[in-house]
Structure formats: C-alpha cells, structure tokens
Amino acid sequence: MKISVALAQATQRQFTDDLTGYGEEIEKILSRSPGTQMVVHPELHLFGSDMSTDALQKIAQPLNSKFVGELGEIAKRFGIWLIPGSIVEPTPNNGIYNTALVFNPAGELVSHYRKIFPWRPSEPFSMGNEFSVFELPGLGRVGLNICYDIWFPEVTRQLTWMGAELIVNLVRTTTPDRKQELVLVQASAITNQVYILSVNAAAPIAMGRSLVVDPDGDVVEQILDDSNSIIYTIIDFDRVAQIRRDGTAGVNRMWDQFLPNDPEINLPIYSGRINPRTWRPRMNK
C-alpha cells in the first residue's frame, strides 16, 4: 500500500488573494512526475509577510474563507491530496493560529492542525491544543506537526499512538539549528517507527535541507542545500507494519515493550502515567 508524494522545498510566496500562481506551481510539480498523488509545501508557504502580529492579523484567513475554498478547488482540479503548508488563521480572541490544512482529491478540507509549540519568543502565534491525524482511505493514517513541534517528543509520540504511520512536518526554519532538526527528525522516526517527511522552505528566507526518513530511521531522500527543489518519494505503509513487527534494525520493538500485567508507570511531569494496557498505537488495518 503506497502513495507517491512530492515535497516542494520552495521559497515562501508573498501573500495574495489571487492563487493563480500557486495553481501554476502545483501544475509544474505534477508535470515533472505524472501520477504524483500528494503535494506538500512548507510552513506558511503562501503567507510570506512581515512576521509581526499586526501584519499577520491583516492577512489571516478563517477556515471557511474564500481563500481556503480556492485551495480546495486547486486540489480538486488536479485530483491530488494537497497540504499547501500552513495558513495564518484568526483566533476567536483576536489572536492568530499557525494552521496546517489538508485537502483530499475531491477538494474537501479533511483535516487541519493548529501548531501547538510556536517558536517563542519570536513567533506571535497562539498555541493550538489538539493533535491531528487523518485517514488516507485504504492506505494508512497521517499525522501533522509544524516546525518547532519536532523538538517536543510528546507530539510525535501522541500522533503515533493515535495511529499515524506517516508524519508530515511542515517547516520554516531560518536559523542554523536546522542541523539539529535533521537529527530530531531521524530520532523521532526511529523511536516511533514512522515515516517522517520534513519539508523546509528554501532560500532566501529559510535553510532548506528537507528530507524523508523511513520507520527504520534511514534517510530515504534529502536535499543538501537551501535551493528550490522537489523531492519525489514513495511512502510504503506496509513498511511501517513490517518494522513494527520485526523491530527497528530487526531487533527493537518499542511498541511491544510492555506485558499486560506490568505495573503502570507514573509520569509526574504530566500528572499522568503510562498504562501498559493502552500502550500500542491504534491500528487502522
């Protein structure tokens, strides 16, 4: 069970209500690899702007806006799964969220995710408080996170526990710590036995270096610089099942660590616990 994906490491576009240029960008990506089923762009790809609160509030778009509807029409026109990066979304209390969107090939908004860990103090976004996993019918489940979320292992662990076999990490890293993020992407894939697609924006704003890591922790594809480049890759959901069955490197099966009669483990930092009886990821097959 496989899906072909294009990761577009691209320069952030200045915000505009006219999405004609973005549609042309999608068409160009698909022309290079006919049969691509999903296209993914980096964090805030369509919202290049002054990152001040005032500037971003002026271009914020509700989920029911004409702008979001037109993104759905682009997905429908090309018959693809589309993750157009994230958008600036207004909050009910005059703040703003950094919100990832997912459209299915019928153009329907099937999932959205509000970034839980904005990069403080530099980012003016309000925190989201819900994790997001969506279904690729007949294939598997996909989780969403955004940039700085990858620094918090709880995010990837929660998404995996919710059934994610692939996690899409949308990035706009403009600082030298992209080097550390590459390590975190690999480590997160290894410790959760999931694919992770980490797509960063290109120069002149961001550091690039997008990559695809498989559930064994191996780098399948990568871009070594900050250029405008596309990764075309295949995600094999059966590979996730195989790694979880046989173990990472053929030996490590973290999701089978606990026995049913093992005691619960208290986690004081969360005022919670690990329950061995609910440890395994939810299965969708």
KEKOL-552166 format. One line per 5 residues: number of its first residue (from 1); their letters; for each residue z, x, y of N, C-alpha, C. Coordinates in steps of 0.001 Angstrom, whole numbers. Last residue first. Example, Ala and Ser with C-alpha at 12.3 -4.5 7.8 and 13.67 -1.06 7.14 Angstrom:
2
2> SA> 7080:12850:-2250:7140:13670:-1060:7870:12900:30  7800:13190:-5690:7800:12300:-4500:7800:13200:-3300;
REM end
This chain:
285
285> KNMRP> 10179:-5857:-1185:9168:-5942:-2247:9822:-6498:-3500  12034:-5340:669:11084:-6387:1008:10025:-6546:-75  15534:-4675:729:14240:-4471:106:13319:-5637:429  17812:-3014:2809:17251:-4283:2356:15854:-4039:1815  19460:-21:1644:18555:-748:2551:18112:-2067:1939;
280> RWTRP> 22921:-24:456:21495:187:282:20654:-577:1306  25618:-796:959:25071:449:1486:23559:512:1468  27381:-2723:159:26303:-3139:1076:25555:-1925:1637  29250:-1560:-1411:28531:-2701:-1991:27406:-3200:-1089  30538:376:111:29604:792:-938:28767:-350:-1505;
275> NIRGS> 30810:153:3464:31108:-645:2273:30098:-262:1191  32173:1986:5972:31073:1952:5021:31540:1181:3802  33493:381:8936:33637:1068:7658:32308:1074:6917  34889:350:12316:34206:-262:11172:34416:562:9919  35191:1434:14825:36102:360:14410:35496:-397:13226;
270> YIPLN> 33687:3661:15162:33005:2382:15312:33924:1185:15085  35492:5691:14717:34695:5749:15950:33986:4424:16227  36565:5172:12155:37331:4801:13358:36512:4803:14637  35521:4116:9410:34811:4830:10470:35478:4486:11804  36598:4237:6019:36825:3814:7399:36075:4725:8371;
265> IEPDN> 35012:3316:3170:35305:4491:3989:35442:4040:5437  36063:1644:168:35442:1635:1484:35900:2859:2276  35781:3173:-3121:36529:2561:-2013:35712:2549:-723  33513:2205:-5761:34016:3200:-4814:34755:2508:-3670  32343:426:-7472:33807:406:-7404:34373:1493:-6493;
260> PLFQD> 29578:900:-7295:30133:-390:-6858:31650:-406:-6705  28975:4168:-5862:29121:3293:-7020:29805:2007:-6577  26708:5736:-3568:27947:5032:-3869:27859:4222:-5156  24133:6909:-3377:25330:7738:-3382:26563:7011:-3922  21621:6000:-3140:22295:5720:-4409:23631:6459:-4514;
255> WMRNV> 20688:6966:-792:20905:5519:-848:21500:5071:-2186  20294:9670:-1313:21423:9256:-471:21734:7777:-596  19342:11577:-3515:19179:10120:-3425:20368:9543:-2645  17684:14555:-4086:18701:13909:-3251:18412:12422:-3057  15547:15582:-5707:16948:15704:-6138:17947:14841:-5364;
250> GATGD> 12955:15779:-4775:13153:15456:-6182:14592:15447:-6639  12969:15981:-2102:12736:17221:-2854:13011:17020:-4340  14809:13024:-2328:14186:13990:-1430:14137:15344:-2130  14218:10933:-5233:15052:11789:-4401:14249:12709:-3500  12992:8962:-6687:13077:10292:-7288:13960:11252:-6506;
245> RRIQA> 13298:6648:-5042:13545:6592:-6492:13824:7980:-7064  12616:7479:-2538:13943:6901:-2740:14299:6808:-4226  10005:8344:-3034:11013:9313:-2592:12416:8760:-2823  8806:5870:-3748:8831:6991:-4698:9907:8009:-4331  9040:4332:-1449:9693:3882:-2682:9830:5030:-3677;
240> VRDFD> 7410:5917:226:8823:5694:546:9590:5302:-711  4931:5666:-1001:5555:6991:-936:7046:6862:-616  4194:3106:-509:4622:3427:-1873:5298:4797:-1927  3251:3268:2085:4582:2698:1868:5088:2935:443  1657:5576:3727:1676:5076:2353:3077:4579:2036;
235> IITYI> -288:5844:6511:1088:5625:6071:1053:4933:4713  -2540:8161:7736:-2344:7070:6783:-877:7009:6401  -3782:8937:11064:-2999:9201:9864:-2917:7961:8991  -4888:10626:13800:-5248:9558:12871:-4562:9859:11542  -3841:11446:16930:-3556:11683:15517:-3997:10440:14750;
230> ISNSD> -5509:12557:19804:-5224:11427:18910:-4894:11966:17524  -4721:13836:23094:-5197:13987:21717:-4799:12760:20903  -4327:15592:25874:-4701:14239:25472:-5379:14330:24108  -1854:18215:25284:-3179:17697:25618:-3318:16220:25281  341:19790:24821:536:18589:25630:-787:17935:26030;
225> DLIQE> 377:20910:21344:425:21126:22786:582:19788:23500  94:20386:18692:911:21541:19046:1036:21772:20545  492:17532:16857:-259:18090:17977:623:19182:18570  474:16932:13305:1139:17224:14567:141:17735:15591  1212:15454:10125:250:15720:11203:1053:16075:12443;
220> VVDGD> 3402:15831:8420:2085:15488:7875:982:15816:8874  6167:17573:7771:5291:17244:8897:3885:17057:8351  8524:16215:5459:7409:17114:5731:6596:16633:6930  10471:14470:4674:10763:15356:5789:9665:16337:6116  9869:12595:2897:10429:13804:2318:10797:14812:3406;
215> PDVVL> 8618:10640:4390:10001:10397:3958:10634:11546:3190  6839:12561:7001:6908:11660:5850:8345:11533:5347  6015:12498:10413:6859:13080:9370:6975:12082:8231  3852:13328:12958:4087:12362:11885:4877:13079:10802  4028:13971:16532:3977:14342:15117:4247:13149:14219;
210> SRGMA> 3297:15475:19742:3513:14315:18874:3396:14743:17415  3279:17183:22039:3812:17615:20747:4207:16422:19869  4095:16296:25408:3259:16139:24228:3984:16465:22939  5531:16398:27765:5419:17631:26994:4558:17514:25740  4317:14728:30798:5173:14922:29631:4749:16133:28809;
205> IPAAA> 2550:14827:33024:3918:14329:33162:4814:14803:32022  -104:15514:32757:786:16476:33417:2244:16047:33492  375:15742:29160:439:16329:30496:-356:15447:31479  1244:12744:27235:584:14031:27467:866:14546:28880  4027:11231:25476:2968:11240:26486:2443:12661:26677;
200> NVSLI> 4531:11208:21895:4939:11536:23257:3741:11431:24193  5425:9634:19046:4271:9845:19924:4751:10011:21363  6345:9888:15883:6897:10175:17206:5760:10548:18134  6912:8173:13071:5814:8511:13967:6417:8705:15354  8463:8702:10044:8679:8563:11482:7435:9046:12213;
195> YVQNT> 9217:7269:6888:8233:7862:7779:8710:7701:9217  12447:7882:5367:11477:7018:6042:10381:7874:6674  15034:8839:4511:13889:8691:3608:12903:7643:4136  17138:9551:6068:16943:8118:5833:15783:7810:4893  17116:12256:6295:18400:11630:5968:18291:10134:5732;
190> IASAQ> 14377:12787:6946:14986:13281:5712:16216:12469:5341  14037:11579:9452:13201:11166:8323:13837:11575:7001  15906:13039:10907:16086:11588:10749:15263:11058:9596  14801:15609:10803:16104:15360:10195:16328:13871:9953  12394:15215:12246:12376:15613:10844:13690:15293:10154;
185> VLVLE> 13498:14474:14737:12578:13574:14040:12533:13924:12556  14995:16760:15378:15685:15484:15147:14794:14487:14411  12960:18618:15782:13927:18828:14701:14620:17517:14350  11791:17488:18023:10984:17668:16816:11884:17878:15599  13834:17680:19906:13459:16363:19376:12629:16472:18106;
180> QKRDP> 13804:20348:20574:14917:19836:19771:14583:18471:19162  11433:20346:22073:11581:21242:20919:12695:20753:19993  11990:18727:24192:11067:18199:23171:11160:19053:21909  13491:19934:26118:14185:19549:24885:13280:18802:23907  12120:20389:28504:11946:21346:27402:12624:20943:26094;
175> TTTRV> 10815:17088:29554:11714:18235:29651:11609:19142:28423  9714:14666:29296:9126:15529:30318:9835:16873:30410  8944:12297:26981:9822:13442:27237:9107:14427:28142  8547:9568:26070:8050:10092:27354:8987:11240:27756  7800:7889:23004:8446:8970:23745:7739:9227:25076;
170> LNVIL> 8662:5881:20273:7835:5988:21484:8533:6914:22473  8642:5898:16965:9454:6460:18042:8541:6721:19244  8698:3826:14307:7831:4263:15399:8712:4632:16581  9356:4185:10941:9957:4018:12261:9018:4622:13294  9082:2654:7825:8375:3410:8855:9076:3131:10175;
165> EAGMW> 10783:1090:6559:10246:2205:5774:9429:3146:6662  13573:-913:7274:12441:-138:7803:12076:997:6849  15801:-2378:6481:14604:-2422:5651:13429:-1611:6139  18167:-2039:7710:17515:-3337:7913:16192:-3437:7160  18590:638:7203:19406:-337:6469:18808:-1746:6586;
160> TLQRT> 16847:1622:9155:16543:1813:7736:17328:831:6882  18200:885:11473:16852:374:11229:16479:495:9752  20578:2383:11128:20619:923:11178:19255:316:10881  19590:5027:11201:20300:4539:10016:20308:3014:9984  18530:5171:13786:17636:5269:12636:18302:4749:11372;
155> VEPFW> 20992:4832:15200:19840:3952:15422:18912:3973:14208  22741:6855:14470:23096:5474:14137:21897:4541:14266  21870:9196:15585:21509:8912:14194:21832:7496:13751  20484:9688:18544:21632:8937:18021:21315:8510:16592  18154:10745:19379:19321:11626:19421:20559:10966:18826;
150> IDYCI> 16387:8704:19455:16300:9586:18284:17478:10557:18244  16706:7454:21913:17325:6829:20737:17366:7784:19549  15046:8708:23681:16400:9243:23532:17162:8602:22377  12317:7111:22498:12686:8400:23071:14117:8829:22735  13003:4163:20926:12362:4732:22109:13065:6023:22512;
145> NLGVR> 12094:2484:17849:13050:3059:18784:12291:3785:19881  11536:43:15331:11167:597:16635:12351:1305:17274  10381:-225:11920:11413:-257:12946:10935:422:14213  8668:-2145:9552:8562:-1107:10575:9678:-1295:11587  8087:-2780:6082:8781:-3061:7332:8745:-1847:8247;
140> GLGPL> 4992:-3460:4266:6352:-2978:4427:6924:-3351:5773  2746:-5064:3085:2852:-3606:3141:4300:-3138:3197  2606:-7801:3272:2044:-7182:2093:2172:-5673:2039  2758:-7703:6767:2645:-8519:5554:1941:-7786:4420  4989:-5850:8231:3554:-5761:8030:3274:-6489:6721;
135> EFVSF> 7704:-7045:10129:7033:-7006:8835:5538:-6783:9001  10090:-5226:12155:9102:-6268:11925:8350:-6011:10632  13184:-4720:13725:12354:-4404:12569:11366:-5550:12388  15392:-3662:16172:14170:-4426:15902:13422:-3860:14708  18691:-4258:17510:17732:-3448:16779:16543:-4316:16375;
130> ENGMS> 20070:-4905:20704:19613:-5419:19417:18589:-4461:18814  20662:-4248:23307:21779:-4320:22357:21376:-4884:20998  19614:-2100:26048:19431:-3195:25113:20595:-3218:24133  20837:-1120:29220:20835:-929:27772:20459:-2215:27058  18694:-772:32078:19838:-1379:31410:19714:-1168:29905;
125> FPESP> 17352:2231:33557:17242:1039:32727:18595:547:32221  16910:4495:35096:17623:3374:35706:17709:2124:34838  17521:7817:33975:16763:6572:33834:17560:5379:34349  19376:9912:34421:18058:9961:35060:17308:8640:35019  21862:10451:33329:21786:9507:34444:20389:9338:35040;
120> RWPFI> 20527:8762:30425:21356:8750:31632:21768:10169:32019  18072:7401:28945:18470:8788:29186:19220:8873:30521  19116:4495:27095:18358:5120:28184:18925:6512:28465  19468:3303:24204:20028:4502:24814:19090:5066:25877  18017:1006:23582:19476:942:23568:20089:2130:24301;
115> KRYHS> 15214:-670:24736:15815:652:24498:17338:595:24637  14319:-3531:23123:14814:-3016:24397:15632:-1750:24130  11507:-4602:21420:12746:-3835:21307:13101:-3254:22672  9742:-7207:19732:9991:-6390:20914:11350:-5713:20747  7136:-8753:17827:8411:-8040:17912:8518:-7355:19265;
110> VLEGA> 4845:-10199:18063:5661:-10439:16873:6999:-9719:16917  2683:-11740:19958:3800:-10824:20164:4813:-11077:19052  -604:-12051:18622:730:-12629:18819:1767:-11530:19026  -3140:-11284:17942:-2758:-11215:19349:-1387:-11771:19648  -3763:-11030:15353:-4088:-12326:15957:-3701:-12372:17430;
105> PNFVL> -2731:-8571:14649:-4175:-8672:14874:-4639:-10027:15406  353:-8460:16685:-386:-8466:15420:-1877:-8650:15684  2129:-6292:18854:1211:-7416:18697:524:-7315:17342  5144:-5256:20197:4277:-5174:19020:3448:-6451:18939  6740:-3278:22739:6087:-4505:22300:5232:-4238:21068;
100> ATNYI> 9772:-2040:24190:8598:-1823:23335:8070:-3160:22837  11165:-1803:27339:10950:-2690:26201:9651:-2382:25468  13683:-1199:29337:12546:-436:28821:12244:-1035:27450  14801:-3563:31814:14815:-3001:30472:13577:-2129:30271  16528:-3870:34909:15280:-3693:34173:15567:-3105:32797;
95> GNNPT> 18319:-6383:36835:18099:-5037:36349:16741:-4945:35664  18829:-9007:37495:18092:-8179:38457:18018:-6706:38079  19881:-10261:35255:20769:-9958:36394:20152:-8951:37368  18038:-10552:33205:18500:-11761:33901:19336:-11480:35148  15604:-7890:33711:16769:-8466:33052:17197:-9724:33805;
90> PEVIS> 12074:-7260:33387:13240:-7628:34200:14366:-8185:33339  10652:-4426:31808:10927:-5861:31710:12137:-6207:32582  8142:-2180:31438:9325:-2447:32254:9504:-3959:32295  7107:-1456:28048:6899:-2000:29393:8231:-2019:30142  5841:1068:25798:6860:123:26253:6518:-338:27666;
85> GPILW> 2898:1148:23767:4012:1813:24429:5085:800:24757  1533:-957:22496:981:-333:23701:2002:486:24483  764:-1385:19441:2033:-1045:20097:1645:-267:21350  -1072:-3605:17526:-1050:-2827:18763:385:-2648:19254  -3163:-4139:14828:-1769:-4080:15247:-1703:-3150:16451;
80> IGFRK> -6406:-5583:15625:-5512:-4498:15224:-4047:-4853:15503  -8756:-6846:16619:-8222:-7160:15296:-7289:-6101:14755  -9766:-6643:19126:-10106:-5559:18198:-9547:-5783:16796  -8814:-9010:20246:-10235:-8652:20387:-10651:-7601:19363  -6048:-8870:19757:-6865:-9873:19065:-8349:-9503:19104;
75> AIEGL> -5284:-6841:21522:-5039:-6696:20081:-5930:-7642:19284  -6043:-8101:23907:-6693:-6847:23512:-6501:-6616:22015  -4303:-10259:23948:-5741:-10519:23839:-6507:-9259:23440  -1876:-8942:24346:-2128:-9647:23091:-3607:-9930:22886  -2313:-8157:26952:-2170:-7126:25921:-2405:-7730:24536;
70> EGVFK> -2246:-10653:28152:-3527:-9937:28095:-3472:-8758:27119  474:-11286:27939:-515:-12104:27250:-1851:-11398:27111  1527:-9412:29688:1832:-9298:28257:833:-10121:27445  399:-10484:32082:174:-9095:31685:404:-8922:30185  1500:-13009:32296:59:-12891:32078:-289:-11491:31572;
65> SNLPQ> 4722:-13096:30595:3832:-12887:31745:2372:-12849:31321  6827:-13310:28862:5893:-14439:28922:4885:-14310:30076  8348:-11068:29308:7632:-11167:28040:6619:-12299:28031  7851:-9910:32726:8544:-10681:31683:7686:-10770:30416  7531:-6769:34161:6760:-7875:33609:7581:-8615:32537;
60> AIKQL> 7899:-4818:37161:8451:-5346:35906:7718:-6613:35477  7233:-3715:39544:6148:-3852:38565:6633:-4408:37230  9563:-3657:41011:8394:-4309:41602:7269:-4525:40595  11296:-2120:39505:11542:-3562:39602:10318:-4304:40136  10283:420:39995:10081:-179:38678:10344:-1682:38697;
55> ADTSM> 11084:853:42648:9666:903:42291:9411:205:40961  13902:640:42436:13135:-270:43301:11668:-313:42897  14583:2758:40673:14848:1361:40311:13984:409:41129  12071:5304:40282:13234:4727:40947:13374:3257:40567  9844:6523:39269:10842:6064:38312:12111:5540:38975;
50> DSGFL> 6623:5728:40308:7914:6249:40740:8976:5678:39799  4577:5396:37388:5042:4980:38700:6208:5870:39102  3006:4073:34656:3144:5278:35456:3477:4900:36887  2871:2132:32619:3767:1945:33762:4041:3251:34497  1695:2344:30190:982:1553:31207:1770:1408:32501;
45> HLEPH> 3563:3846:28711:2193:4339:28900:1476:3634:30044  6259:3713:28013:5855:3422:29396:4431:3888:29712  5839:5795:25194:6774:5075:26073:6198:4943:27479  2442:5955:23855:3799:6421:24170:4591:5466:25058  754:3752:21477:804:4570:22683:2251:4936:23020;
40> VVMQT> -985:3093:18498:328:3262:19133:196:4175:20344  -2776:884:16474:-2837:1872:17552:-1490:1882:18269  -3887:148:13200:-2796:104:14178:-3003:1212:15198  -6183:494:11694:-5527:-821:11678:-4413:-965:12701  -9414:1856:11629:-8020:2021:12065:-7383:656:12242;
35> GPSRS> -12042:1350:11210:-11128:983:10135:-9673:1224:10466  -13429:4214:12773:-13551:2806:12394:-12660:2502:11187  -12646:6400:14791:-12177:6211:13411:-12233:4730:13064  -13777:6325:17245:-13698:7629:16586:-13263:7512:15127  -13445:3750:18078:-14816:4213:17799:-14820:5542:17057;
30> LIKEI> -10758:3551:18654:-11250:2935:17427:-12650:3420:17069  -10652:4883:21129:-9849:5360:19997:-10412:4834:18686  -12340:3248:22661:-12708:4643:22425:-11951:5211:21232  -10849:874:22731:-12185:879:22121:-12621:2306:21778  -8594:1701:24187:-8452:1283:22790:-9801:1352:22074;
25> EEGYG> -9850:2157:26668:-9152:3249:25988:-8982:2939:24497  -10688:-378:27317:-11707:647:27061:-11098:1843:26337  -8189:-1541:27745:-9047:-2035:26676:-10119:-1028:26304  -7474:-104:30006:-6714:82:28773:-7509:-426:27575  -9314:-1058:31866:-9335:343:31499:-8573:612:30209;
20> TLDDT> -8476:-3754:32067:-9815:-3406:31585:-9871:-1963:31090  -6157:-4745:33094:-6058:-3986:31853:-7424:-3626:31261  -4819:-5043:36167:-6127:-5073:35508:-6090:-4162:34277  -2427:-4505:37315:-2559:-5804:36647:-3852:-5892:35849  -1239:-1186:36741:-2166:-2109:37389:-2186:-3415:36608;
15> FQRQT> 374:1973:36864:443:537:36621:-616:-207:37423  -1317:4830:35611:-676:4159:36735:-702:2649:36499  -684:6063:32333:-1574:5379:33269:-759:4784:34419  71:9237:30955:559:7942:31408:-381:7357:32467  -2090:10731:28644:-1491:10773:29976:-1103:9367:30401;
10> AQALA> -1312:10446:25128:-2174:10235:26294:-1379:10363:27582  -1583:10371:21943:-851:11205:22892:-1685:11264:24167  -1798:7793:19949:-2506:8285:21130:-1552:9049:22041  -2219:7469:16613:-1200:7771:17614:-1895:8426:18797  -3469:5114:14436:-3849:6088:15464:-2710:6229:16452;
5> VSIKM> -3291:4460:10942:-2673:4394:12273:-3255:5475:13175  -3734:2489:8113:-4270:3580:8922:-3830:3397:10370  -1552:1812:5430:-2110:1368:6702:-2576:2600:7469  -1125:901:1947:-1307:1853:3030:-1816:1160:4293  0:850:-1189:0:0:0:0:884:1237;
REM end
